[in-house]
Amino acid sequence: MTDTRFIATVVDLSTDSTTITSSPAIIRGVSIQTAISAQAVPIKNGAAGTTTFTIPASAAGGGWYEFAGTRFESGITVDPNDSATGTITVIWRPLLATE
C-alpha cells in the first residue's frame, strides 16, 4: 500500500541550497532526474545540520537512492556546492507528532 502523505519535491542542484522543509520529516529516497555534475550532493538534517546522506558525484539520471524512512528531526536541506548541476526529486513526508 502506498502512503499518500509522501510528497515529491524537485530540486534544481544549480541552486546553492534548498530547504525542502524546516519541520521534522521522514525521507523515503531520492530519484535522479537529470545526471548530477562532478559534485556530490549532501542531504542535511536541517539547514545548519549534519550531513546524513550524500548522493555521489556524477550520479546517472534514472538512479534511485533509498533512505528507508529515515527521520530528519530538524528538516531536510539539499546543500550542493555552487558548481553543481542536475535535478533530483526528494520523496518525503512530514513527521507526525505521534511518530
N, C-alpha and C positions, 0 to 999 in steps of 0.2 A: 504494500500500500504506500502511496506517495503522500508525504506530508505537505499539505498545501500552504503551510506557513513559510516555506522556503522562498527566498527572493533571489532573483538573478540580477546582479549589478555588473554592468560592463564598465571596465576601467581602461582608459587610454593611457598607456605607460609613458607617453611623452609628457604627461602632466607630472610634475615632480613628486607630489604626494597626494593621495586621495584617501580621505576618511570616508569609509563606507557607512559606519555608524560609530557614535561615541558612547553608545549604551552597550551593556553586556549582550553577547550574541554567541551563537553556535555557527561554526563554519563547516559546511559539508565538503567543499572542494573547490578547485579552480580549473576551468576549461581554458585552454589556449586557443584563442580565436585567430589571431594573426601572429606569426612567428615572432619570438622575442629576440631583440638585438643581443649583442655580446655582453650585456649586463644582467646580473642576477636580479631577481625581484623579491625583496623582503616583504613578508606579511607580518605585521606587528600587532601585538596586544595593546591597543591604544596608540594615540599619536606619538607619545613620547616613550612608549613601552618597549618591551623586549621583543626582538625578532623571534617569532615562534616557528615559522616555516620560511623557506627560501625556494622560489621557483628558479631552477638553474638557468644560466645564461644560454642563449641560443635554443631555447625550448621550441620545438616544432609546433606549428599550427595543428589543431586537432587533438593535442595531448590532453590528458586529464590527470590532475593531482588530487588524490583522495585525502581528506583530512579527518574523515570518520567521526564527524560530530564533535570536533574539538571546541571547548569553551574558551571564549575570549572575554574575560571579565571586564576589561576596560575599553572594549570596542574593537573594531577592525580597521586597520590602516594599511594601505598598499603604498610602499615607500621606495620606488626605484630611484636610481640616480638621474641626473639631468640629461644624460645622453641616451637613456633607454627609449626604445620604440617597441611597438607591438600592442596587441589588445588582448585582454583576458576577461573572463566572466567569473565572478565570485558568487558561489551559491551559499547563502547564509540565511539565518533567521534570528529574530530577536530571542533572547533568553527570557523565558517566563519566570516570574517571581517564585513560582513553586518548584523550579528545577534546581 
